[in-house]
Amino acid sequence: MKILVTGGAGYIGSHLVRLASMGKASVVVLDSLVTGHRKAVEGVELVELDLTDSDGVAALLKSHNFDAVIHFAASSIVSDSVTSPFRYYSSNTCNTLSLINLCARAGVGYFVFSSTAAVYGEPLQEHLPIKENCPQTPINPYGRSKLASEWALQDISAVSGMKYGILRYFNVCGADRKEFLGESHNPETHLIPLLAKTALGIRQSFSLYGQDYPTPDGTCIRDYVDVEDLAQSHVDVLDYLMAGNPSDTFNCGYGHGYSVREVIDAMQSASGCEIPLELASRRVGDPPSLVADSSKLRQLTGWQPKNNNLVDICRSVLNWEQNPRY
């Protein structure tokens, strides 16, 4: 089994690469290293290449005869997509469309796509927790750029015979429990690593964006899924497709949400430190609540998450932030 992982030197991709490499798969990473880290994929073949180089990507696909491609490479900051929509459509939609087309031409059998819960936009209360058939009405360019990529993958697969698995992530968090892999972005925008940095004194305070959402404590509610469990979901979906099952779309989350204030409490519990807060106004493009119904993923692929504990997740991030490798 030969697998190409695009964006494999990034946060989520590197966890998948480690997991897949521990099995029988032969893994090659394609990454531009603009946001990825070479140290995150030590010991694995790394091809430093940008997806805009379609000739280079085509040559790589031809030379390796991959069975499957797992596509992580993307831009993913919601607020950034609002101010720079062209970059997000270029990076997320145009590059993905090109990659899908090249994979279909090269005879790749399976394509697993890293999508997002942002495709659901701001779901109505009656649609919570969110099923895969919930209306897809994204409210920001990030979500729209990903949804357009889903449509392209579905349409091209229908005529090429390449099977696909689409994974719509909810809020990804955590770090490898052996502390070899973790989240390292510049700038960092994700909630849990920002809280960890504040608890450790790396940052002076944490900005709490919005306290007037229609939620019990006024802050946004999200379904936080551990990165190691998320990596396992990709392996399970690929195994599901290879067993002869049809292409499909899956939510990946735990099925329950935590508010931002509840996450702050969990980090304070994990660190034993009080986190100084700065109250700020809402950010553009943030829906009040996103919680997954992941029963389809569990029932069809046998996915069984192991790290569904928010305080433990916070501890894993604290351990990483105290001794990051990159």
N, C-alpha and C positions, 0 to 999 in steps of 0.2 A: 504494500500500500504506500503510494507516494503522495504526499500532501504538500501543497504550496499554501503558505500562510502570509497574506498581505498585511502589512502593519504588525507583523509578528514581534517586532522589538518594542512595541508599545505596552501599555499597562495590561490590558486584557489579553492581547495577543500573546505576550510572553508567558502568561500563565497557561494558556492553551498549548503553546509550543512545548513547555516543560511536560505537561500531562501527556500529550500525544507522543512525545519522544520516549517516554517511559514504557510505552506499549510497543507494538510491532511495526509502527509506522515509520517511514523515512520522511523526515520533515525538512523542507527548505523555506527559509524566511525571505520575503521580499519587503524591504523597508527603505524609505528615503533617508531615514535617521534625522529628519527635521524635528520630530518630537520623540522618536524612538531612541533606544539606548543599546549600543552594541553589547555592553556588559550583561544585558538582560537575556541574551541568547548565546552566551558563550558555549562552545561545543557543538553548535548547530550551524549548518551551512547558511550563510547570510549573503544575499545578493543586494547590494546597495543600488537601488533603482527607484525612479519615480514613475508612478502609473501614467503620467503624461507621455512617457517614452513608449509609445505603443509598439514600435519596432523592437525595442529591447524586451518588452514583456512577451511579445509573440515569439521571439527567439528563445527565451527562457522556457516557455511552455512547450515549444517544439523539441528542445534539447532534453527535457526531463520526462516527457510523457506522463504528466501527473494524472492520478486517478481522481483527485478531489482538490478543490480550492476552497479555503476558508478566508473570507474577505472581511478584515477589520479596518483597513486603512481608510480614514475619514477625518473630517473636522467635526467637532462635537460640542462646542460651547454655545448654548442657546442664545445668550445675550450678544455674543459676537456675531452670530448669524443674522441677528436683527440689524446690526450696523453694517455688516459686510455680506449681504446676501449673494452677490455674484461669486465670491470666493467659495461659498458653501455649495452653490449649484455646480460650480466647476469641479470642486474637490469630491463632493459626495455623489452627484448625479452623473456628470459627464465622465469622470474617471471610472465610475462603476459600470456605466453603460459600455464603455470601451472594453473593460476587463471581461464583462459577461460575453460580449461578442467574440473576443479573442479566445476565451475558454471554449465556447461552443464550436468555433472553427477548429480548435485543436483537439476536439474530441474528449474534453474533460467530462467525466461521467457525473460528478456531483459538485454542487456549489452551495456552500453554507454562508449565509449573509448576515452580517451584524447590523441589525436594525434597532429601532428604538420605540419606547412607549410614547415618544413625542408625536408619533403619527396619529394618536388618538385625540390630540388637542386638549380641550377642556370638556371631558365627558360629563354627561348629566348624572345626577345622583342615582338614578335608576339603573345606570350602566356600571355601577361599582359593586364588587370588583370587576375589572374590565376583562371581557372575553375577546377572543380574536376577531369575532364578527361585529364587535362594537363599531359604530360609525367612525370612519377615519377622516377627521377634519382638523388637521394640524393648524396651530395658531402661530407658528414661527417658521422662518425659512429652513432651519435645521430639520424640523419634522417633515416639511414639504419636500425637501431635497432627498430625504430617506424614503419617503413614500413613493416618489417618482422612480427611485431605484428599484423598489419592490415591484412596481408595475412592469418595468423593463425586464426584470429577471423572470417574472411569470410569463410574459409574452414571448421572450426569446426561448425560454425552456420549452414552451408548448410546441415550437416548430423544430427544435434542435434535438430533443430527446434527452437533454441534460437535466437531471433531477436537481431540485433545489430544496433547501430548508432555510426558512427565514426565522430568525430569533429576534423578537422585540424585547429588548432589555428594559428593565425598570432601573432603579438607581444602583449602580454597581459600586461596591466598596470592599474594604478589607485588603489584606496582604498575605502573602505566603507565610504559613505558620513557622517555617524554618528560617524566615527573615531573609531569604535570598532574593525575593522579588517583591516589588511594591509600586506604589503610585508616585510618579515623579514628573510633575508638569511645571512649566514655567511660562506664564504665571499659573499657580494652583487656583482652581475655582470650585473644587468639590467640597462639600460640606464636612465630611468626616476628617479628611487630612488637614483642613484648615483648623478644625477644632483641636486636633492633636497637636498641631504646631503651636496653637495658643496655649494649650495646657502645659506644654513643655517650655514655654517662654520664648519660642522662636518668633512668635508674633505677639504684639502687645495686647490685642483684643480681637474679638470676633464680631463681624457686622451681621446683624440679624435683619434680613430684608423682608419687611412686611409683617405686620402684627394684626392685620384686620381682614384676613381671609375668612371665608365662611366655614371654619373648622372649630372644634371645641376650644382650642387655646389661641386661635387667630393666626397660627403659622401653618405653612404648607405641610401636607402629609405625603409621604412617599414610601414606596415598597423598596426596602434596601436589601439587595441580594449580594451575597459574598462572591468575590471574584473567582475563588476556587470552585464553588458550586456552579458558577456561570460557565467556567471552562469545561466542566464535566458535561454540561448540557449540550455543548457543541459536539463532543465525542458521541454522546447518546443519540443525537439527531443524525449524525453521519452514519452511525451503525444502523439506525432505523431505516434510512434510505437504502443503504447497501443490502439490507435484508429483503429488498424488493418492494418496500412500501412506497406509496405515492408521495410526491412533493407536497409540502405543507408549510403552514406558518404557525409559530408557537410563541406564546408569552413566556418570559422567564422572570419570575419573581417569587416571593414566598407566600403571597396571598393575604398579607396584612401590612398595614402601614404604621409609620411613626411620624409624629410631627417634628418640626425642627427643634422645638423646645424639648421634646422627649429624647431626641438624639443628643442634645446638649447635656441632659441629665445623665445619659448613658456614658458619655465621654468623661464627665465629672466623676462618675462612679468608678470607671476603669482607671482613671489617672490619680484619683484622690485629690484633685485640684479644682478650685473654683475658677470658672472661665469668665473673664471680664467681657461684657457685651456692649456693643454700640448699636442702638436702634436706628434702622434706616428704612427708607420707603421701599415699596415693592420694586422688583426688577421686571422689566418688560418681558412678556412671554412665559411667565410662570403660572401654570394652572394650580388651583387650590389643592387637588387631591389626585394622585395616580397610584392605584393599587391593582395588582395583577390577579386574574384568575388563571393560574398555571396548571389547572387540572388536566388539560389536554396534553401538555408536555409530560406530566407525570404518568398519565394513563397509557399513552401511546408509545413513549420511548423508555419508560421505566426510570426516568430521572428521579433520584432520591437525594435531595440536598442534605449536607452534613453540618453546615456551619450557621444554622438559623438561630443565632444568639447575638443580639446587638452589642451587649457589653463585651463579649469575646471578640467580636469584629473590631470594636474600638481598641481593645488591647493589642490586637495584631497590628493595627496601624500605628499605635504608640511605639511598639517595638521596632517597627520599620523606621519611623521618623527619628528614633534615637540612634539608629545605626544604618543609614541608607547606603547602599552599594553604588548608587549612581544618581 
